Amino acid sequence: IQLLELIEQFADAKTEELITQIFSRRVNSAKANEYFREALQKILDREWMHERDLLRQKIQSGSLSDDEAIALAKEFDHLRKNPPKII
């Protein structure tokens, strides 16, 4: 039940339909794989964007030392250049 709730939280209508079909065993396995990968990529992208936003907020807060701000800026730049990708 927890997995379904997690998927439904991030899923769009297309993905929800696929999940319904999977559980009723009326699904094309190739499409299931494609839709699952798309849904997983969306979840990874959202988490990546959230992490970038948190770093940006910390950097712009003005409460960091120069060294801390530089370290976070490097981390942000690395994160920005390396978006998540499903292999």
N, C-alpha and C positions, 0 to 999 in steps of 0.2 A: 504494500500500500504506500509506503514512503517513496519508493521510486516513482510510482505513478503521480503522486502529488508533486514531486520535483519536476518531472517532465511536463506536467500540465501547467506549472508555474511559468515555464519558459517557452512553452510550445505555442505555435500559431495554429490556426484552424486546420491547415493542411497536415500538420504533425499530429494533432489530436485525432483526426480522421484515420490516419495511419495506425495510431495506437489502438483505436477501436477495431480496425480490421485485423491487426495482429492478434488481439485477444479473441476475435471471433474466427480466426484462422482463414480469412479470405484475403490474403495479401500476396502480391508478387514479391518474392524475396529480393529481387534486384532493386525494386522501388523502395522496399523497406530499408535496405542498406543505404540507399541514396538519401532518403528522408531522415534517417537516423543520423547520418553524418552531417547533414545540413543543420539539424536541431542541435547536435553536439557542438558544431562550429559556432552557432549563435550563442550558446551558453558560454563558450570560451571567449568569444569576442566581447560579450557583455562584462565578464569578469576582468578582462584585459583593460577595457575602457574605464571601468570603475577604479582599478588599481592606478591607472594613469592619472585620473582625476584626483585621487587622494594625494598622490605625489605632487601634482601641480598645486593643490591647495596648501600643502605643507610648505612648499617652496615660496609661495606668494604670501604666506602668513606674516612674514617679517619678524618672526620670533626665533629664527635660527641664526647661529653664528655663520660667518662666511664659509668656514670649512664644511659645516653641516649642509648649507645650501648648495655648495659645489658638489658634494657627494650625492645629494639627492638629485641634482640636475643631471649628473652623469648616469645615475640609475634610471631617471626618467628618459633620457636620450636612448639608453640601451633598450628599455622597454618599448619605446616608440618605434625603434628600428626592427624589433623582433616580435611582430604580432603572432598570436598562436595560430598554428596550422595543423590540421589533422593529416597525418601521413597516409 
